[in-house]
Amino acid sequence: MASLRWFNVITAFVFILIMPMRVEAQETRHVFRALVQDAHEGYAISGVNVSLEGSSIGAATDSEGKVSISGIPSGEQTFQFSFIGFEQVRLTLTFPLADRDEVFLVLLEEAHDELEEIAVTATRTSRTIADQATRIETIAGEEIEEKISMEPSNISMLLNESPGITVQQTSAVSGGASIRIQGLDGRYTQILKDGFPLYGGFSGGLSLLQVPPLDLRQVEIIKGPSSTFYGGDAIAGLVNLVSKGPSAEPELSLLSNLTTAGGMDLGGFYRARNERIGTTVLVSANTQKAYDPDDDAFSNLPETRRLTLNPKVFFYPSSKTIYSFGVSATIEEREGGDIQVLNNGVSANRTFFETNTSKRLSSQARMDHQLTQDLGITIKNSVSLFDRSIEVPDYRFEGQQIASYSEASALMTRGPHQISIGLDLRSDAFREDVGSAGSKRDYTYTSAGLFAQDTWDYSERAVVEAGVRVDRHNTFGSFVLPKASILYRVSDKLSARIGAGLGYKAPTVFLEPSEERAFRNVIPLSSTAQAETSRGGSIDVNYRTLLFDRLAVSFNQAFYFTDLQRPLIPVFETIAGQPDGSLSYENADGEIQTRAFETNAKFALSDFKLFLGYVNLSARTGFETGSVSLPLTPQHKTYTVLVYEKHGKGRIGLEAYYTGQQRLMDGSDSDGFWILGVMAERRLGKSSLFLNFENFLDTMQSNYAPVVLGTRQNPRFDDIWAPMDGFIINGGIKYTL
């Protein structure tokens, strides 16, 4: 009966979409052709996004800088040309053209603030950042290439060096990590890839460390409530990883990298397309030797072996339809602990180790179809399997998670309105193996959501966005999640945004404190546990200008707040004869409040770029026991990056990051610390040589206090609040065919 009800809902949904459509097949349609080149050097620019304003019609230029778009209606039409690193160009024409075969030459100028012109997809409308009512930050182009050179094995550095985001190491032994936005735990941030939810629940502990960045085109970050877009996991924000698609000119990128810490990375990315079929393939192999830079006989970096394979196939049966199918597989082994045990095995007085073995397998299927000029539909599905086992002395944990996500949505243009509506169904089930000690911590969650969002170009100066999601969760009931945002352009140089929304999070025991103890003595979730709920919002002001016709200046001041009700908090109890005791979770009486001021400034002069950032974060509990700062949430952080880049030749950059004091679990305060780094890259034809000196001040937590506590037989590990690996040099080569 449940499946029949879903069938009726979907049938009604499709009928509602099709019913108001006017028959437009008889209208004469036209073709637009253009050649896009650099305004100064005259070379063709491939991959330029060309879109027809007020519609979802568009295409990208091929390897020769050419583009052809069919289905253009009669009358005055405006085309937008946007590409990373170049100013956006608008071209207005009247159709039918006097010469139907004319090819228009479009010249692009290098941008003063290129990120404003990037089209983003996280909000489903594919607008540029400058036209989004929701504040979105983007990492793209040269910045991604720079971070790949610095850390090619995963996306942790790429995110950690963005203001307002912290990648928190959760385990001193396995090296696990999670992302924190506004100081909130990683479980409150939704991670997507190409709009598909990636990780959650049991699979979240190693997520950031298992995503190679070689295939990324851009990263989209929304700070603040985003549950209306993709469901309840986005209380603090969301991160959407956007991968590169097929290209008309085949491209093969290869990378090799070595580090002084014993790491080695080999990777490759291939993409190609003809008229009907396209393909992309990502392959990444990463190894790391057990590394002990502070000579305390315990590994600061675990011994790691990982292999990732991600092929995708795209089909283009017509200019209006795209099908894509992909599979992603990751196999990884991690071993950390006593260095002598890792090298020689367990002995009479050396027994401590931790072995993590994990397997990820996921599928992605998607269809995009343009029904009319003003109506497009998207249907997508993903299924993922995550299997992980953890073994420590006298204890073994093992379990499997199966998760799925299905969505049917439509994007309609009605005058000044872009309306996105749809429904989705997600499932998340965990099964613990019988061999694991203690009570099993199984769960099965399913949720169905109906969402709608209207982005309204109220005027040339104002954009209003309003949306709502209704979720029905099988365990925790129903949730109504509204969200609203406004963009107001005071002038071409000055704009402001304000937004607010609600969110929720279904609880599990697979959280950071559980990860730290390898899930030993973690009590199953109580039947009285409730979903966490939140309200939050953001305000930001953006100003950009060109001074003295040479100095490009961009400034952004933002404020974020989140109030988290009924937060799930850890409760520790002592067990006789067991040093770790037991760990359970319960909903606290009260709330967690976060308030963040974030300042970002960018200066560009000729070949020099300077980035400055400062974050002031207050994250406090409001429980009956009193108000205190959340552990491991520094109030002050600064970001400074200076880059000299010669287009087509190379770059050199200097980075400096300061992290202020943090409250630790025992109530004491940590020290503040600096991290400095230098990176350089030289391009030689199709090759690039890179060298990176990361953390050359050799900042490590063990410089301030010991991380390993207790005895060698039963070690305990202190809170991780600073880098564990110290000064590391890495270098390698990238080659593009």
C-alpha positions in Angstrom: 0.0 0.0 0.0 2.9 2.4 0.8 4.3 1.9 -2.7 0.9 2.5 -4.2 0.5 5.8 -2.3 4.0 6.9 -3.6 2.9 6.0 -7.1 -0.2 8.1 -6.8 1.8 11.0 -5.4 4.3 10.9 -8.2 1.6 10.5 -10.9 -0.2 13.6 -9.5 3.1 15.5 -9.3 3.8 14.8 -13.0 0.2 15.7 -14.0 0.5 19.0 -12.2 3.7 19.8 -14.1 2.3 19.0 -17.5 -1.2 20.4 -17.1 -0.4 24.1 -17.3 2.0 23.7 -20.2 1.0 25.6 -23.4 1.6 24.0 -26.7 4.6 25.7 -28.1 5.8 23.2 -30.7 4.4 25.4 -33.5 6.5 28.4 -32.5 9.4 29.0 -34.8 12.7 28.4 -33.0 16.1 29.7 -34.1 19.8 28.8 -33.7 22.5 31.0 -32.1 26.2 30.5 -32.9 29.2 32.2 -31.3 33.0 32.0 -31.1 34.5 33.0 -27.7 38.1 34.3 -27.4 40.4 36.0 -25.0 40.1 39.8 -25.5 43.9 40.4 -25.5 45.7 37.3 -26.7 43.0 36.1 -29.0 43.1 32.4 -28.1 39.9 30.3 -28.0 38.3 29.7 -24.6 36.7 26.3 -24.1 34.2 25.5 -21.4 32.6 28.9 -21.3 29.0 28.7 -19.9 26.6 30.3 -22.4 23.0 30.7 -21.2 19.8 32.3 -22.4 18.5 34.7 -19.7 15.2 33.9 -18.3 15.3 30.2 -19.3 17.3 27.0 -18.7 18.6 26.9 -22.3 22.3 26.9 -22.6 25.5 25.1 -23.6 29.3 25.3 -23.2 31.9 26.2 -25.8 33.9 23.4 -27.3 37.7 23.0 -27.6 37.7 25.6 -30.4 35.7 28.1 -28.4 32.6 27.5 -30.5 29.0 27.1 -29.3 25.7 26.5 -31.0 22.4 26.7 -29.2 19.1 25.7 -30.8 15.6 26.4 -29.6 15.9 30.2 -29.4 12.4 31.8 -29.5 11.6 34.8 -31.6 12.0 38.3 -30.3 14.7 40.1 -28.3 16.9 37.6 -26.4 19.9 38.1 -24.1 22.8 35.6 -23.7 25.2 35.4 -20.8 28.8 34.3 -21.2 30.6 33.3 -18.0 33.8 31.6 -17.3 36.2 31.3 -14.3 38.7 34.1 -14.3 36.8 36.3 -16.8 34.3 39.1 -16.6 30.7 38.1 -17.5 29.5 39.3 -21.0 25.9 39.9 -22.0 24.9 39.9 -25.7 21.4 41.0 -26.7 20.1 40.1 -30.2 16.7 40.1 -32.0 15.5 36.8 -33.6 15.1 35.9 -36.4 18.6 37.2 -37.3 19.2 39.0 -40.5 21.9 36.4 -41.3 20.7 33.1 -39.9 24.2 31.6 -40.3 26.1 34.4 -38.6 28.8 33.4 -36.0 29.1 36.1 -33.3 32.6 36.9 -32.0 32.6 37.3 -28.2 35.7 38.6 -26.4 36.1 38.0 -22.7 38.2 40.2 -20.4 40.1 38.9 -17.3 37.9 39.4 -14.2 38.7 41.6 -11.3 36.6 39.3 -9.0 36.0 36.2 -11.0 34.2 34.2 -8.3 31.1 36.4 -8.6 30.5 35.1 -12.1 30.6 31.4 -11.4 27.3 29.6 -11.9 26.4 27.5 -8.8 24.1 24.5 -8.5 23.7 23.9 -4.8 20.4 26.0 -4.7 19.1 24.2 -7.8 18.7 27.4 -9.9 22.1 27.4 -11.6 22.5 31.2 -11.1 25.7 33.1 -10.7 26.9 33.9 -7.2 26.1 37.6 -7.8 22.5 36.7 -8.5 21.9 34.4 -5.6 19.7 35.5 -2.7 21.4 32.9 -0.6 25.1 33.6 0.3 27.3 31.0 -1.4 31.1 30.8 -1.3 32.9 29.1 -4.1 36.3 27.5 -4.4 37.2 27.1 -8.1 39.7 27.2 -10.8 43.2 28.1 -9.8 42.4 27.8 -6.1 41.4 24.2 -6.5 44.5 23.5 -8.6 46.6 25.0 -5.8 45.0 22.9 -3.1 45.4 19.8 -5.2 49.1 20.4 -5.4 49.2 20.9 -1.6 47.0 17.9 -0.7 46.1 15.6 -3.6 44.8 12.7 -1.5 41.7 14.3 0.0 39.7 17.5 0.4 40.5 18.2 4.1 43.1 21.0 3.4 40.9 22.5 0.6 38.1 23.0 3.2 40.2 23.7 6.3 41.8 26.8 4.8 38.5 28.4 4.0 37.4 31.1 6.6 34.7 29.9 9.0 35.4 26.2 8.3 37.4 23.9 10.5 38.4 20.3 9.7 38.6 18.7 13.2 40.7 15.6 13.6 38.6 13.2 15.6 41.1 10.4 16.3 44.7 10.5 17.2 45.1 6.9 16.1 43.1 6.5 12.9 43.4 10.1 11.9 39.7 10.5 11.3 38.3 14.0 10.7 35.1 15.9 10.2 34.1 19.3 9.0 32.8 22.0 11.3 30.9 25.1 10.3 30.2 27.8 12.9 31.9 25.5 15.5 29.1 22.9 15.2 30.0 19.2 15.0 30.4 17.6 11.5 27.0 15.8 11.8 25.3 19.2 11.2 26.9 19.8 7.8 25.6 18.1 4.7 28.2 17.0 2.1 27.1 16.5 -1.5 28.7 15.6 -4.7 27.0 16.9 -7.8 23.8 17.3 -5.7 23.9 13.7 -4.3 24.2 13.3 -0.5 27.5 11.6 0.1 27.9 10.5 3.7 26.1 10.4 6.9 25.5 8.3 10.0 28.0 5.5 10.4 29.9 6.5 7.2 30.7 10.0 8.2 33.9 9.4 10.3 36.3 9.0 7.4 34.3 10.9 4.8 36.6 13.9 4.2 39.7 11.7 4.0 38.2 9.5 1.3 37.4 12.1 -1.4 40.2 12.8 -3.9 39.9 16.3 -5.4 41.4 15.5 -8.9 38.0 15.6 -10.7 36.6 18.8 -9.0 35.6 21.8 -11.0 34.4 23.8 -8.1 33.3 23.6 -4.4 30.1 25.4 -3.3 29.7 26.3 0.4 26.6 27.5 2.1 27.0 28.6 5.7 23.8 28.6 7.7 20.5 26.7 7.6 20.1 24.8 4.3 17.7 22.0 5.2 15.1 23.3 2.8 17.3 22.4 -0.1 18.5 18.9 0.8 16.9 17.7 4.1 17.6 17.7 7.8 21.4 17.2 7.8 22.2 20.8 6.8 21.7 22.7 10.1 25.1 24.4 10.0 25.4 24.5 6.2 26.3 22.4 3.2 29.2 21.6 0.9 28.5 20.7 -2.7 31.5 19.2 -4.6 31.0 19.8 -8.3 32.9 17.4 -10.6 34.2 18.1 -14.1 32.0 16.9 -17.0 32.9 15.5 -20.4 34.7 17.7 -22.8 34.6 17.8 -26.6 38.4 17.7 -26.7 39.7 14.6 -24.8 41.7 15.5 -21.7 43.9 13.3 -19.6 45.4 14.7 -16.4 48.0 12.7 -14.4 49.5 13.5 -11.0 52.2 12.1 -8.8 53.2 13.4 -5.4 55.7 12.4 -2.6 55.9 13.8 1.0 58.7 13.8 3.6 56.2 12.1 5.9 56.3 8.9 3.8 53.2 9.7 1.7 52.8 8.9 -2.0 49.9 9.8 -4.3 49.2 8.7 -7.8 46.1 9.9 -9.7 44.5 10.4 -13.1 41.4 12.0 -14.5 40.1 11.4 -18.1 37.2 13.0 -19.9 35.9 13.1 -23.4 32.7 13.5 -25.4 31.3 13.0 -28.9 27.9 14.0 -30.2 26.0 11.2 -28.3 28.3 9.8 -25.6 30.6 11.3 -23.0 32.7 9.8 -20.2 34.8 10.7 -17.2 37.1 8.4 -15.2 38.8 9.2 -11.9 41.5 6.9 -10.5 43.4 7.7 -7.3 45.9 5.6 -5.3 47.3 6.9 -2.0 49.7 5.4 0.6 51.1 6.7 3.8 53.6 5.2 6.1 53.1 5.3 9.9 54.7 8.7 10.9 55.9 9.7 14.4 57.5 13.2 14.2 57.4 13.9 17.9 59.2 10.6 18.8 56.7 9.5 21.4 56.6 6.0 20.0 53.0 6.4 18.7 51.9 7.2 15.1 50.8 10.8 14.5 49.8 9.7 10.9 48.5 6.1 10.5 49.8 3.8 7.9 47.3 4.0 5.1 46.6 2.3 1.8 43.6 3.6 -0.3 42.4 3.0 -3.9 39.5 5.0 -5.5 37.9 4.4 -8.9 35.0 6.5 -10.2 33.9 6.0 -13.9 30.9 7.9 -15.3 29.1 7.6 -18.6 26.9 10.4 -20.2 24.3 10.0 -23.0 23.0 12.8 -25.1 20.0 11.4 -27.1 19.0 15.0 -28.0 19.9 18.6 -27.3 17.2 18.6 -24.6 18.1 15.4 -22.7 21.1 14.2 -20.7 21.5 10.8 -19.0 24.4 10.0 -16.7 25.4 6.9 -14.8 28.3 6.5 -12.4 29.9 4.1 -9.9 32.4 5.0 -7.2 34.4 2.5 -5.2 36.9 3.1 -2.4 38.9 0.5 -0.5 41.1 1.6 2.4 43.2 0.2 5.2 44.4 2.3 8.2 46.8 1.1 11.0 47.9 3.3 13.8 49.2 3.0 17.3 52.5 1.9 18.9 55.2 2.2 16.2 56.9 -1.0 17.4 53.7 -2.9 17.2 53.0 -1.7 13.7 56.5 -2.6 12.6 57.1 -5.8 14.5 53.8 -7.0 15.8 52.4 -7.4 19.3 54.9 -8.3 22.1 54.6 -9.0 25.8 54.8 -5.3 26.7 53.8 -3.6 23.4 50.2 -4.3 22.5 48.4 -1.2 21.4 47.2 -0.8 17.8 44.1 0.2 15.9 43.2 -1.2 12.4 40.5 0.4 10.3 39.3 -1.4 7.1 36.6 0.3 5.1 34.9 -0.3 1.7 32.7 2.2 0.0 30.6 1.4 -3.1 28.0 3.8 -4.5 26.0 4.4 -7.7 24.6 7.6 -9.2 22.0 7.8 -12.0 20.5 11.0 -13.3 18.3 12.3 -16.1 17.9 16.0 -17.1 15.2 16.7 -19.7 14.1 20.1 -21.0 10.3 19.7 -21.7 9.9 23.3 -23.0 11.9 26.5 -23.0 10.6 27.3 -19.5 10.3 23.8 -17.9 13.0 21.2 -17.2 12.8 18.1 -15.0 15.5 16.1 -13.2 15.2 12.6 -11.8 18.1 11.1 -9.9 19.0 8.2 -7.7 22.0 7.0 -5.7 22.6 3.9 -3.6 25.7 3.6 -1.3 27.2 0.7 0.7 29.7 1.4 3.4 31.4 -1.5 5.3 33.9 -0.8 8.1 35.7 -2.8 10.7 37.8 -1.5 13.6 40.1 -3.7 15.6 41.9 -2.7 18.8 43.4 -5.0 21.5 40.6 -7.2 23.0 37.9 -5.6 20.9 36.5 -5.6 17.4 33.7 -3.5 15.9 32.2 -4.2 12.5 29.1 -3.0 10.6 27.5 -2.1 7.3 25.5 0.9 6.2 23.2 1.0 3.2 21.8 4.4 2.2 19.8 5.6 -0.8 18.5 8.9 -2.2 15.9 9.4 -4.9 14.5 12.7 -6.2 12.2 14.0 -8.9 12.2 17.7 -9.3 11.2 20.4 -11.8 12.6 23.9 -12.5 10.1 26.3 -14.1 10.5 29.9 -15.3 7.4 32.0 -15.1 8.3 35.6 -15.9 10.5 36.9 -13.1 10.1 33.7 -11.1 12.3 30.6 -11.1 10.3 27.9 -9.3 11.8 24.6 -8.1 9.5 21.9 -6.8 10.0 18.2 -6.1 9.9 15.3 -3.8 12.7 13.0 -2.5 13.0 9.8 -0.6 16.0 8.8 1.4 16.9 5.8 3.5 19.7 5.0 5.9 20.1 1.6 7.6 23.0 0.3 9.7 23.5 -3.3 10.8 26.2 -4.3 13.3 27.8 -7.7 12.9 26.9 -10.3 15.5 30.6 -10.7 16.4 30.8 -7.1 17.7 30.9 -6.9 21.5 28.1 -5.4 23.5 24.6 -4.5 22.4 24.0 -3.9 18.8 23.4 -0.4 17.7 21.3 -1.0 14.6 18.9 1.6 13.2 16.7 2.0 10.1 15.7 5.5 9.1 13.6 6.6 6.1 12.3 10.0 5.3 10.2 11.5 2.5 10.3 15.1 1.6 8.3 17.5 -0.5 9.9 20.8 -1.3 9.2 24.0 -3.2 11.3 27.1 -3.7 10.6 30.4 -5.6 13.4 32.7 -6.7 11.8 36.0 -7.7 13.7 38.8 -9.5 11.5 41.4 -7.8 13.4 44.2 -9.6 16.8 44.9 -11.1 18.1 45.5 -7.5 16.2 42.9 -5.5 16.0 39.1 -5.5 13.7 37.4 -3.1 13.9 33.6 -2.4 11.4 31.7 -0.4 11.1 28.0 0.1 9.6 25.3 2.3 10.3 21.6 2.9 8.0 19.1 4.6 9.7 16.0 5.8 8.1 12.9 7.2 10.6 10.7 9.2 9.7 7.2 10.1 11.0 7.5 13.6 10.9 11.1 14.6 7.7 12.4 12.9 7.1 15.4 10.6 9.1 18.6 10.2 8.2 21.8 8.4 11.3 23.6 7.3 10.8 27.1 5.8 13.6 29.3 4.5 13.7 32.8 3.1 16.5 35.0 1.7 16.7 38.5 0.2 19.5 40.0 -2.0 19.5 43.8 -2.4 21.9 45.5 -4.8 22.5 49.0 -3.5 24.7 49.7 -6.5 26.9 47.8 -8.9 29.5 47.8 -6.2 27.5 47.3 -3.0 25.0 44.5 -2.1 23.6 42.9 0.9 21.9 39.6 1.8 19.8 38.4 4.7 18.4 34.9 5.2 16.9 32.6 7.8 15.5 29.1 8.1 14.8 26.0 10.3 16.4 22.6 10.3 16.5 19.2 12.1 18.8 16.2 12.6 17.9 12.6 13.3 20.2 11.3 16.1 22.6 8.3 16.0 25.4 7.2 18.2 28.0 7.4 15.4 29.4 10.8 16.5 32.8 12.2 17.1 33.1 11.0 20.8 32.2 7.5 19.6 34.8 7.6 16.9 37.5 8.6 19.3 37.0 5.4 21.3 36.5 3.1 18.3 32.9 2.6 19.4 33.9 0.6 22.5 31.4 0.7 25.3 29.0 3.0 23.3 25.5 2.4 24.5 22.7 2.1 21.9 20.5 5.2 21.5 17.6 5.4 24.0 14.0 5.0 22.8 13.3 8.4 24.3 15.8 10.2 22.1 14.4 13.0 20.1 15.4 14.8 16.9 17.5 17.9 17.3 16.0 21.0 15.8 17.4 24.4 14.9 16.8 27.9 13.8 19.5 30.0 12.2 20.3 32.8 9.7 22.9 35.0 8.2 23.5 38.6 7.1 26.3 39.7 4.9 27.4 42.9 3.0 29.6 42.7 -0.1 31.5 45.6 -1.7 33.8 45.5 -4.6 35.5 48.2 -6.7 38.4 49.0 -8.9 40.8 51.7 -7.5 43.2 53.7 -9.6 42.1 51.6 -12.6 44.5 48.9 -11.3 43.7 47.7 -7.8 40.7 45.4 -7.6 39.2 45.3 -4.1 36.5 43.0 -2.7 35.2 43.1 0.8 32.6 40.9 2.6 31.3 41.2 6.1 29.1 38.4 7.3 27.2 37.4 10.5 25.8 34.0 11.2 23.8 32.6 14.1 22.3 29.2 14.9 20.2 28.1 17.9 20.2 24.3 18.3 17.4 22.9 20.5 17.5 19.6 22.3 21.2 18.9 21.2 22.4 15.3 21.6 25.2 15.4 24.1 27.6 12.6 25.4 27.3 11.2 28.9 30.3 9.4 30.3 30.0 6.8 33.0 32.8 4.8 34.8 33.0 1.1 34.4 35.1 -0.9 36.9 38.2 -2.3 35.3 37.7 -0.4 32.0 39.6 2.9 31.6 37.3 4.3 29.0 34.0 3.7 30.9 30.7 3.8 28.9 29.4 6.5 26.6 25.7 7.2 26.0 23.9 10.1 24.4 20.9 12.1 25.6 19.0 15.2 24.6 20.1 18.2 26.7 17.7 20.6 28.4 18.5 23.8 26.7 20.3 24.8 23.5 23.6 25.4 21.9 24.0 29.0 20.5 26.6 30.0 17.9 27.3 33.5 16.8 30.0 34.2 14.2 31.4 37.4 12.6 33.4 36.7 9.5 35.4 39.3 7.6 37.0 38.6 4.2 39.0 41.0 2.0 40.6 40.4 -1.4 43.1 42.7 -3.2 44.3 42.1 -6.7 47.0 44.1 -8.4 48.5 42.9 -11.7 49.9 39.5 -10.9 49.6 39.7 -7.1 46.6 38.7 -5.0 46.2 39.1 -1.3 43.4 37.4 0.7 42.7 38.4 4.3 40.2 36.8 6.6 39.1 36.9 10.3 36.5 34.9 12.1 35.2 35.7 15.6 33.2 32.7 16.9 31.1 32.4 20.0 29.7 28.9 20.5 28.2 28.3 23.9 25.8 25.9 25.6 22.7 27.2 27.3 22.0 24.2 29.5 20.6 24.2 33.0 24.2 23.5 34.3 25.3 26.9 33.0 26.7 28.6 29.9 30.2 27.6 28.8 32.0 27.6 25.5 31.9 24.5 23.3 35.1 22.5 23.4 37.5 22.9 20.5 35.9 26.0 19.1 38.5 28.9 19.0 37.0 32.3 19.3 39.6 33.9 17.0 41.0 32.7 13.7 42.8 34.7 11.0 43.6 33.8 7.4 46.3 35.5 5.2 47.3 34.3 1.7 49.6 36.2 -0.7 49.9 34.8 -4.2 52.0 35.9 -7.2 50.8 34.2 -10.4 51.9 34.6 -13.9 49.2 33.4 -16.2 50.3 30.2 -18.0 53.7 30.1 -16.3 53.3 29.4 -12.6 52.6 30.7 -9.2 54.2 31.1 -5.7 52.2 31.7 -2.5 52.7 32.4 1.2 50.0 31.4 3.7 49.7 32.2 7.4 46.9 31.0 9.7 46.4 31.8 13.4 44.1 29.8 15.7 43.3 31.3 19.1 42.8 29.6 22.4 40.2 26.7 22.6 38.4 25.3 25.7 39.3 21.6 26.2 37.0 18.9 27.6 38.6 19.2 31.1 37.8 22.9 31.2 41.3 24.2 30.6 42.4 26.4 27.7 44.8 25.5 24.9 47.5 27.7 23.5 47.0 29.7 20.4 49.2 28.8 17.4 50.4 29.9 14.0 50.7 27.7 10.8 52.8 29.1 7.9 53.3 27.5 4.5 54.9 28.2 1.1 53.9 26.7 -2.2 55.3 27.1 -5.7 54.3 25.7 -9.1 56.1 26.1 -12.4 54.3 25.2 -15.7 56.4 23.8 -18.5 54.2 23.2 -21.5 51.8 20.5 -20.6 53.5 19.7 -17.3 53.5 21.5 -14.0 56.1 21.0 -11.2 55.0 21.8 -7.7 56.7 22.0 -4.3 54.9 22.8 -1.0 56.4 23.6 2.4 53.5 23.0 4.8 53.6 24.2 8.4 57.3 25.1 8.2 57.2 26.5 11.8 56.7 22.8 12.8 53.7 23.6 14.9 52.5 20.4 16.6 50.2 19.8 19.6 53.0 17.8 21.3 55.1 21.0 21.4 52.7 22.3 24.0 51.6 19.2 25.9 51.7 15.4 25.5 49.0 13.9 23.4 49.4 10.3 24.6 48.4 9.8 28.2 48.2 6.8 30.5 50.4 3.7 30.1 51.9 2.2 26.9 49.6 -0.9 27.4 46.4 1.2 27.9 47.1 4.6 26.4 44.6 7.5 26.4 44.7 10.4 24.0 44.2 14.0 24.8 41.8 16.3 22.9 43.2 17.1 19.5 43.2 20.9 19.0 46.4 21.5 16.9 48.2 19.8 14.0 49.6 16.4 14.8 52.0 16.0 11.8 54.3 19.1 12.0 56.4 20.3 9.1 56.0 18.4 5.9 57.4 19.0 2.4 55.6 17.5 -0.6 56.3 17.8 -4.3 55.4 16.3 -7.6 54.3 16.7 -11.1 51.0 17.2 -13.0 50.8 16.4 -16.6 47.9 17.2 -19.0 47.4 15.6 -22.4 
